[in-house]
Amino acid sequence: MASRSVSPGGALLRASRVFAIPPPLPRPAPDLSSTAIFNSDTATLPHPIYQSITTPQSSRARGDWGFKRPLPLRATTKTSTPIIRVESVDTLEHITEFGSAADHSLTLQKWQEMDVHLSTPPPPSSKSTFGATDLDRRGEKSVFEDAIDSTTTSEGASITKEDARWKFTGPWLAGLNEGAFNEYIKKEVRKKKLDFNKYLRTACAEALTKENQRAALEEEGGVGETVQASDITDEQLSKYIKSLREDRTELYRHIRRFLDLPPAPNPSLPLGEAWISNMLGGPRASSTPPINPKDYQPTSESPYADSGPPRTHPSAGLSYGRTSAHTFNHPLYGPQNKKPPVQARVVMPKGAATGNFAPLLGVGGFVVDVPAGEASFNVRTKNRPGLEPLTPGLQNIEPHKVGGSKAYVHPKSASVDPKGRIILKVEQADPEAVAVLEGKVKLGIR
């Protein structure tokens, strides 16, 4: 089939960058806090909101970036990172507002050099979940696993498979304040009352069908009668709604499925002796309130139940690999046990600011916590006989060092939180890997 001809004007508009620039994303909302928080308009945002644009050297020398008018040569040629972000193509003053996009672009380049795969958020270790039998199955997994990398669910899928998605139509209720929750109820939920009654009528028909099938299987071993939604009377529907009000778990399951809501955080209960005795049906203390299992949701298998689903794909476009578990092959020393370490900078020593009691490191453009459980990064250890020496710069600033105090680390894992921030975890660098990187390996003579 012959392709449709395009006029010269249409071809010019199709090739123009003005029509290829997506609209900017909304700026990340600041954290809600009762204390004063000072933010800078020029500070690097947690995630980019404008598209980064570059141009060939020949076009950049003429100021041609593919827009309506050429950009100033003084601002675009006197830089080693010719990458810009356009905030407005044409303002009222007939100028093109742009700025440097090197911050996020170079961060992406550094991330690709570190070769860190994205995983799901780690489960909270200090939280006791009701009904959990194996917390290890909720550990960190790749965001590209088939059970997780999904935006829709198949018809008739169980609630467990629905929880594994990362994209939902409704909001995460646990992350809404009272005002946002009331606004959601007023604008989104109230107008769906008639549709919810139709949904409950269909759910009632499915429940009666299952009941007929169970009764027929117990009595005659046959197949029960199928009940349609149109066959449900108002009396049957009213009785079904009353039964849902007594079973909060089943009612919440229907509400979640109808509004397409993300799973709620897993419940946390104290596991004292009186509570365990009550759960097992034994005697309990008079001061211990009774437990009704129907009032608590079962443990969700979703990795985003406790932190909320991400706003974009969990990989955030930073990495497309399932794992970073591959062997680094050095050109001189061959396969290595560890990949080359990354040099981290101490961006904040211990107690450098009010309310800060732990040092922070800068790794590839990201601020991370010091490796946990490592003696050389443990600033709380006062007497260190027999321990590794403390990494320089963690206690106090070393102004005589050019570029600040540095230390080698290995990127361990990374995940994206619901606000779009990268949570990177690192571990102490292997001494042999550091020696190989710096070329200080002592070769033995045979």
Summary of the structure (lengths in Angstrom):
residues: 446
radius of gyration: 29.2
end to end distance: 72.1
largest distance: 92.2
contacts: 1044
relative contact order: 0.11
helix: 30%
strand: 12%
